[in-house]
Amino acid sequence: QVQLVESGGGLVQPGGSLRLSCAASGSIFSLYTMGWYRQAPGKQRELVATITTGSSTNYADSVKGRFTISSDRTKNTVFLQMNSLKPEDTAVYYCHIQFSITDISYWGQGTQVTVSS
């Protein structure tokens, strides 16, 4: 079993910044992809950014140049630095981990990000 604990959400004005963190604990295999997805009210959950244990990253077009994903493998933790936030970034952000060998994946509980003046 794996637990994902997210932190760092909140309310921020347009143009502001937030940093999300997600720590994984439990039975962690050595090869995995961790990342962030988001779901706005009335919309489907969508990819924001992912990072592999080999440090390969992938971003949604809507966040490229504004968001940066990084990780600390020693702590099985992933970070999402969000700059130049826009109202359309408002959503619940979910941490996700998928193990390369088993394809088993887990979701965090989600953290609310609200961008509003």
C-alpha positions as CSV (number, residue, x, y, z in Angstrom):
1,Q,0.0,0.0,0.0
2,V,1.1,3.5,-0.8
3,Q,0.0,6.8,0.8
4,L,0.4,10.2,-0.9
5,V,0.2,13.3,1.3
6,E,-0.2,16.6,-0.5
7,S,0.3,20.1,0.9
8,G,0.7,23.7,-0.4
9,G,-2.7,24.6,-1.9
10,G,-4.5,27.7,-1.1
11,L,-5.9,31.0,-2.3
12,V,-3.7,33.3,-4.5
13,Q,-4.2,36.3,-6.6
14,P,-3.8,36.2,-10.4
15,G,-0.1,36.4,-11.3
16,G,0.9,34.9,-7.9
17,S,2.8,31.7,-7.1
18,L,2.2,28.5,-5.1
19,R,4.3,25.5,-4.5
20,L,2.6,22.1,-4.0
21,S,4.4,19.1,-2.4
22,C,3.5,15.5,-2.3
23,A,5.2,12.8,-0.2
24,A,4.8,9.1,-1.0
25,S,5.2,6.5,1.7
26,G,4.7,2.8,2.1
27,S,5.8,0.2,-0.4
28,I,7.6,2.3,-3.0
29,F,9.2,0.5,-5.9
30,S,12.4,2.0,-7.4
31,L,11.0,2.9,-10.8
32,Y,7.9,5.2,-11.0
33,T,6.4,8.3,-12.4
34,M,4.9,10.9,-10.1
35,G,2.9,13.8,-11.1
36,W,0.0,16.2,-10.7
37,Y,-3.4,16.2,-12.2
38,R,-6.2,18.7,-11.7
39,Q,-9.9,18.8,-11.8
40,A,-12.0,22.0,-12.1
41,P,-15.7,22.0,-11.3
42,G,-17.7,20.4,-14.1
43,K,-14.6,19.3,-15.9
44,Q,-12.7,16.0,-16.3
45,R,-9.4,15.4,-14.5
46,E,-6.5,16.4,-16.6
47,L,-2.7,16.0,-16.6
48,V,-0.7,18.9,-15.3
49,A,2.8,17.6,-15.1
50,T,4.7,14.3,-14.5
51,I,8.3,13.4,-13.7
52,T,9.9,10.0,-13.8
53,T,12.6,8.5,-11.6
54,G,14.9,9.2,-14.5
55,S,14.0,12.9,-14.3
56,S,12.1,13.0,-17.6
57,T,9.3,15.6,-17.4
58,N,6.0,16.1,-19.2
59,Y,3.8,19.1,-19.1
60,A,0.3,20.1,-20.3
61,D,0.5,22.8,-22.9
62,S,-1.5,25.1,-20.7
63,V,1.1,25.2,-18.0
64,K,4.4,25.1,-20.0
65,G,6.6,28.0,-19.1
66,R,4.7,28.7,-15.9
67,F,4.8,25.5,-13.8
68,T,7.9,23.4,-12.9
69,I,7.8,19.9,-11.6
70,S,10.7,18.5,-9.6
71,S,11.4,15.7,-7.2
72,D,13.5,14.5,-4.3
73,R,14.0,10.8,-4.9
74,T,15.6,10.3,-1.5
75,K,12.3,11.3,0.1
76,N,9.9,10.1,-2.6
77,T,8.6,13.6,-2.8
78,V,7.4,15.6,-5.8
79,F,7.0,19.4,-6.0
80,L,5.0,21.6,-8.4
81,Q,6.1,25.2,-8.5
82,M,3.3,27.2,-10.0
83,N,4.1,30.8,-11.2
84,S,2.0,33.4,-13.1
85,L,-1.1,31.7,-11.9
86,K,-4.4,32.4,-13.8
87,P,-8.0,32.0,-12.7
88,E,-8.3,29.1,-15.1
89,D,-5.7,27.2,-13.0
90,T,-8.3,27.0,-10.2
91,A,-9.0,23.3,-9.5
92,V,-8.4,20.5,-7.1
93,Y,-4.8,19.3,-7.7
94,Y,-4.2,15.6,-7.2
95,C,-0.9,13.9,-6.7
96,H,-0.4,10.6,-8.6
97,I,2.2,7.8,-8.6
98,Q,2.4,5.0,-11.1
99,F,5.0,2.2,-10.7
100,S,6.7,1.2,-13.9
101,I,7.0,-2.6,-13.2
102,T,3.4,-3.3,-12.0
103,D,1.5,-0.4,-13.5
104,I,-0.3,0.0,-10.2
105,S,-1.1,3.6,-9.4
106,Y,-2.3,5.6,-6.4
107,W,-4.0,9.0,-6.0
108,G,-3.7,11.6,-3.2
109,Q,-6.7,13.2,-1.6
110,G,-6.3,16.4,-3.5
111,T,-5.5,20.0,-2.5
112,Q,-7.5,23.0,-3.6
113,V,-5.9,25.8,-5.5
114,T,-8.0,28.9,-6.0
115,V,-6.7,31.8,-8.2
116,S,-8.9,34.8,-7.6
117,S,-8.7,38.5,-6.9
